[in-house]
Amino acid sequence: MIDEDTQRELLRQMIRARVFEEAMAEVYMEGKTPAFDIAAGPVPGEMHLAAGQEPVAAGVCANLRPGDAVTATHRPHHIALAHGMDMKKMTAEIFGKETGLGHGKGGHMHLFDPETHFGCSGIVAEGMPTAVGQALAFKKQGKGNVAVAFFGEGAANQGAFHESLNLAALWKLPVIFVCEDNAWAISVPKDAATAIGNNSDRAAAYGIPGALVSDNDVTEVYETAAVALERARAGEGPSLIEVKTDRLLGHFQGDAQLYRTQEQIEELEQRDAIRRYEQALVESEVLDSAEALEIWNRARAEVEEAIEFARSSPYPAPESALTGVFA
Ligand SMILES: Cc1ncc(C[n+]2csc(CCOP(=O)(O)OP(=O)(O)O)c2C)c(N)n1
């Protein structure tokens, strides 16, 4: 049974991430409408939002300790926030501003934060080998820290997935692989690309535990991650966790989503994991509706402040264009 403070914290983290993604969806379209222009507006480039996938990030990251490392993907905001990234510096990076984590040169798919040991990349499956490397370092340091690699089910068909699981298993590294199965890799449905139904079954090929969380439930994610992390911290090696989650928005903002119907999208919205969890906590009297509303309002204020910080920050100076980058 998860204690009540942790339950409230899980809800709070999911709500912060949802409010952030909804705000980003709006800000991103500024200057891009009526005719969608990917280069226009305050946030140029692609934008991949994770609304619907919050239980995975919140449930796993609530088990992490200072010093634990996380790698994520091109859809990183919910994970970065749950792992403790500063929302202002993250937003400024997304806006390409000097005050951002990478001085505005990485953008939303490349958030790097030495303070929280967080990295992500637009290269699909890139986070797995780097988490394995981090786990090797942790093992040598002997401090009991763990690395967690989040990735999509599309990434599980990359060679890097298999190479990472193999090496991590062979060397018994403290790393957890977390597959966010949102059923789609851009427009490709999982069953058109993956020979088996559950990626968690692939763990058996490497002799490590594979756990399946089948309904985007934050409690189940939290409890499953707790077992895997305890095992890793005890020196017993890696685990693979697969969560069947929901991507409520398009692959990227501006995606016409011709590969799924409006009814399918509405069905996902109706089973929204955050609303379900909020309702469950109110029903079990962990919080009342006024307290729940307060969490939403605080998240809105925090997100507004972060966006204001990003908007009012300067762009990097032109003469710094070649510093901090491979050139
Ligand atoms: C190595 C590589 N191949 C292809 C792409 C193009 N691409 C970007 S996202 C994506 C789909 C990823 O799907 P999944 O791993 O399920 O993550 P999701 O987008 O569902 O979060 C692809 C093929 C890429 N960025 N990197």
The ligand as a MOL file (V3000), in Angstrom:
LIG
                    3D

  0  0  0     0  0            999 V3000
M  V30 BEGIN CTAB
M  V30 COUNTS 26 27 0 0 0
M  V30 BEGIN ATOM
M  V30 1 C 17.3040 6.2540 -35.0660 0
M  V30 2 C 16.0490 6.9650 -35.4750 0
M  V30 3 N 15.2420 6.4100 -36.3980 0
M  V30 4 C 14.0980 7.0340 -36.7850 0
M  V30 5 C 13.7550 8.2500 -36.2050 0
M  V30 6 C 12.4520 8.9430 -36.6030 0
M  V30 7 N 11.4750 8.7750 -35.5180 0 CHG=1
M  V30 8 C 11.2760 9.7370 -34.6020 0
M  V30 9 S 10.1700 9.3000 -33.4490 0
M  V30 10 C 9.9200 7.7920 -34.1690 0
M  V30 11 C 8.9450 6.8040 -33.5980 0
M  V30 12 C 9.2970 6.4200 -32.2240 0
M  V30 13 O 8.2860 5.6170 -31.6810 0
M  V30 14 P 8.3710 5.1250 -30.2070 0
M  V30 15 O 9.7540 4.6610 -29.9100 0
M  V30 16 O 7.2680 4.1660 -29.9890 0
M  V30 17 O 8.1490 6.4620 -29.3560 0
M  V30 18 P 6.8730 7.4170 -29.2910 0
M  V30 19 O 7.0390 8.4340 -30.3920 0
M  V30 20 O 5.6610 6.6010 -29.4380 0
M  V30 21 O 6.9730 8.0830 -27.9620 0
M  V30 22 C 10.7230 7.6440 -35.2960 0
M  V30 23 C 10.7550 6.4610 -36.1680 0
M  V30 24 C 14.6290 8.8020 -35.2550 0
M  V30 25 N 14.3580 9.9610 -34.6620 0
M  V30 26 N 15.7490 8.1290 -34.8880 0
M  V30 END ATOM
M  V30 BEGIN BOND
M  V30 1 1 1 2
M  V30 2 1 2 3
M  V30 3 2 2 26
M  V30 4 2 3 4
M  V30 5 1 4 5
M  V30 6 1 5 6
M  V30 7 2 5 24
M  V30 8 1 6 7
M  V30 9 2 7 8
M  V30 10 1 7 22
M  V30 11 1 8 9
M  V30 12 1 9 10
M  V30 13 1 10 11
M  V30 14 2 10 22
M  V30 15 1 11 12
M  V30 16 1 12 13
M  V30 17 1 13 14
M  V30 18 2 14 15
M  V30 19 1 14 16
M  V30 20 1 14 17
M  V30 21 1 17 18
M  V30 22 2 18 19
M  V30 23 1 18 20
M  V30 24 1 18 21
M  V30 25 1 22 23
M  V30 26 1 24 25
M  V30 27 1 24 26
M  V30 END BOND
M  V30 END CTAB
M  END
